[in-house]
Amino acid sequence: MKVLITGAGGQLGQDLLRVLAPRHECIGWTRQEFDVTDRRLVQERTAWLRPDAIVHAAAYTQVDLAEAHPDDAFMVNAFGACHMAQAAAAIDAKLVYVSTDYVFDGRKGEPYTEHDPTNPLSAYGESKLLGEKFVRAFCSKHFIVRTSWLYGKHGSNFVTKILAQAERRKELTVVDDEVGSPTYTYDLAECIGWLLPTERYGVYHAANRGWCSRAQFAEAIVRLGGWDDVRVVPIRSDQLALPAARPAYSALDDAALRHAGLARMREWQPALKAFVQDDLGYSRRKERDS
Ligand SMILES: NC(=O)c1ccc[n+]([C@@H]2O[C@H](COP(=O)([O-])OP(=O)(O)OC[C@H]3O[C@@H](n4cnc5c(N)ncnc54)[C@H](OP(=O)(O)O)[C@@H]3O)[C@@H](O)[C@H]2O)c1
């Protein structure tokens, strides 16, 4: 298949290229090459390339900044998705739209299935949800793939930030009243690769399995990084007073993947170990230091 990847410079975009390129003819366009807010450019270039499938990974992902600049977030996340959906439909291509756990309010208290009602708490979540609605409205051959707490080699994320802090400090304060499913972009790219050849369109929850609090996540990162002497001190999220509200509990249930008979993603702990120790090379660091 010929596959177009938007947001190819981002952390998921880069892993999509790494995972899908051996199996498909992949074309990755970065923001500089392909701004999804430019409706005419999106239509013209997509019609010229004629991909069989589009994985739309481009997004405005700065959750806190989006509170102060909601128009920017809506322009990219909602209208960008609208442009991609219309462009995909015009050439009869499949479209994967990557969405988020932040479409939920986090009050359910148990993992969210694809059928649960949405109720975003932030401008970012609202903008991604409107993107989902546009995709449903304009492109029938769609996969809406909701994921959560992404980390990967090609970006600044929670894991790389905790590792950088552990290099410098003996004590890290991390919130423990936010629970979710950390997800390795490499694993998500693989899951998208399983969906692409199928015609089982619809909404999917795709995250590494299981869940933890941010503090438990940080604790696991620090230990895998080899710091036995760094302490993670749990705090409440209201002590940070971040601009955007986050769902308190946003673990995702992968019911749709199971019902489609597709492979399930692995648990979050082995995925995190593979990232920190193998991909980032912290197992070598541990050996060196001992
Ligand atoms: N990160 C998470 O924890 C998380 C959780 C759930 C869902 N998601 C979703 O997963 C997807 C991938 O996220 P990610 O973590 O890989 O994000 P990322 O690293 O921020 O990558 C997003 C990419 O989109 C590009 N982009 C921004 N505006 C654009 C525009 N107008 N036109 C074209 N490209 C544009 C960015 O380019 P610049 O860098 O040049 O701005 C960046 O390369 C997104 O849809 C996101 O909403 C992310």
The ligand as an SDF file (V2000), in Angstrom:
LIG
                    3D

 48 52  0  0  0  0  0  0  0  0999 V2000
    1.6130   13.0120   23.1340 N   0  0  0  0  0  0  0  0  0  0  0  0
    0.6510   12.3770   23.8030 C   0  0  0  0  0  0  0  0  0  0  0  0
    0.7890   12.0620   24.9850 O   0  0  0  0  0  0  0  0  0  0  0  0
   -0.6350   12.0040   23.0930 C   0  0  0  0  0  0  0  0  0  0  0  0
   -1.6350   11.3380   23.8120 C   0  0  0  0  0  0  0  0  0  0  0  0
   -2.8100   10.9760   23.1490 C   0  0  0  0  0  0  0  0  0  0  0  0
   -2.9690   11.2520   21.8030 C   0  0  0  0  0  0  0  0  0  0  0  0
   -1.9830   11.9070   21.1350 N   0  0  0  0  0  0  0  0  0  0  0  0
   -2.1830   12.1700   19.7190 C   0  0  0  0  0  0  0  0  0  0  0  0
   -1.2340   11.3960   19.0180 O   0  0  0  0  0  0  0  0  0  0  0  0
   -0.8380   12.0550   17.8190 C   0  0  0  0  0  0  0  0  0  0  0  0
    0.6760   12.1420   17.7290 C   0  0  0  0  0  0  0  0  0  0  0  0
    1.1630   12.8510   18.8580 O   0  0  0  0  0  0  0  0  0  0  0  0
    2.7240   13.0770   19.1090 P   0  0  0  0  0  0  0  0  0  0  0  0
    2.9580   12.8410   20.5630 O   0  0  0  0  0  0  0  0  0  0  0  0
    3.5240   12.3240   18.0930 O   0  0  0  0  0  0  0  0  0  0  0  0
    2.8250   14.6370   18.8540 O   0  0  0  0  0  0  0  0  0  0  0  0
    4.0650   15.5130   18.3740 P   0  0  0  0  0  0  0  0  0  0  0  0
    5.3540   14.8350   18.6860 O   0  0  0  0  0  0  0  0  0  0  0  0
    3.8020   16.8790   18.9220 O   0  0  0  0  0  0  0  0  0  0  0  0
    3.8890   15.5110   16.8000 O   0  0  0  0  0  0  0  0  0  0  0  0
    2.8850   16.2450   16.1660 C   0  0  0  0  0  0  0  0  0  0  0  0
    3.4550   16.7190   14.8660 C   0  0  0  0  0  0  0  0  0  0  0  0
    2.4450   17.4550   14.1940 O   0  0  0  0  0  0  0  0  0  0  0  0
    3.0700   18.5620   13.5790 C   0  0  0  0  0  0  0  0  0  0  0  0
    2.1300   19.6370   13.2990 N   0  0  0  0  0  0  0  0  0  0  0  0
    1.6700   20.6100   14.1350 C   0  0  0  0  0  0  0  0  0  0  0  0
    0.8760   21.4470   13.4760 N   0  0  0  0  0  0  0  0  0  0  0  0
    0.8370   21.0190   12.1810 C   0  0  0  0  0  0  0  0  0  0  0  0
    0.2000   21.4810   11.0130 C   0  0  0  0  0  0  0  0  0  0  0  0
   -0.5560   22.5770   11.0230 N   0  0  0  0  0  0  0  0  0  0  0  0
    0.3760   20.7920    9.8610 N   0  0  0  0  0  0  0  0  0  0  0  0
    1.1420   19.6820    9.8290 C   0  0  0  0  0  0  0  0  0  0  0  0
    1.7900   19.2030   10.9010 N   0  0  0  0  0  0  0  0  0  0  0  0
    1.6310   19.8630   12.0680 C   0  0  0  0  0  0  0  0  0  0  0  0
    4.1290   19.0010   14.5870 C   0  0  0  0  0  0  0  0  0  0  0  0
    5.0960   19.7980   13.9310 O   0  0  0  0  0  0  0  0  0  0  0  0
    5.9310   20.8960   14.7770 P   0  0  0  0  0  0  0  0  0  0  0  0
    6.7240   20.1250   15.7760 O   0  0  0  0  0  0  0  0  0  0  0  0
    6.7380   21.5830   13.7470 O   0  0  0  0  0  0  0  0  0  0  0  0
    4.9010   21.7620   15.4410 O   0  0  0  0  0  0  0  0  0  0  0  0
    4.6750   17.6490   15.0410 C   0  0  0  0  0  0  0  0  0  0  0  0
    5.7220   17.2060   14.2270 O   0  0  0  0  0  0  0  0  0  0  0  0
   -1.5570   13.4050   17.8450 C   0  0  0  0  0  0  0  0  0  0  0  0
   -2.7240   13.2990   17.0850 O   0  0  0  0  0  0  0  0  0  0  0  0
   -1.9260   13.6010   19.3020 C   0  0  0  0  0  0  0  0  0  0  0  0
   -3.0740   14.4150   19.4450 O   0  0  0  0  0  0  0  0  0  0  0  0
   -0.8220   12.2770   21.7420 C   0  0  0  0  0  0  0  0  0  0  0  0
  1  2  1  0
  2  3  2  0
  2  4  1  0
  4  5  1  0
  4 48  2  0
  5  6  2  0
  6  7  1  0
  7  8  2  0
  8  9  1  0
  8 48  1  0
  9 10  1  0
  9 46  1  0
 10 11  1  0
 11 12  1  0
 11 44  1  0
 12 13  1  0
 13 14  1  0
 14 15  2  0
 14 16  1  0
 14 17  1  0
 17 18  1  0
 18 19  2  0
 18 20  1  0
 18 21  1  0
 21 22  1  0
 22 23  1  0
 23 24  1  0
 23 42  1  0
 24 25  1  0
 25 26  1  0
 25 36  1  0
 26 27  1  0
 26 35  1  0
 27 28  2  0
 28 29  1  0
 29 30  1  0
 29 35  2  0
 30 31  1  0
 30 32  2  0
 32 33  1  0
 33 34  2  0
 34 35  1  0
 36 37  1  0
 36 42  1  0
 37 38  1  0
 38 39  2  0
 38 40  1  0
 38 41  1  0
 42 43  1  0
 44 45  1  0
 44 46  1  0
 46 47  1  0
M  CHG  2   8   1  16  -1
M  END
$$$$
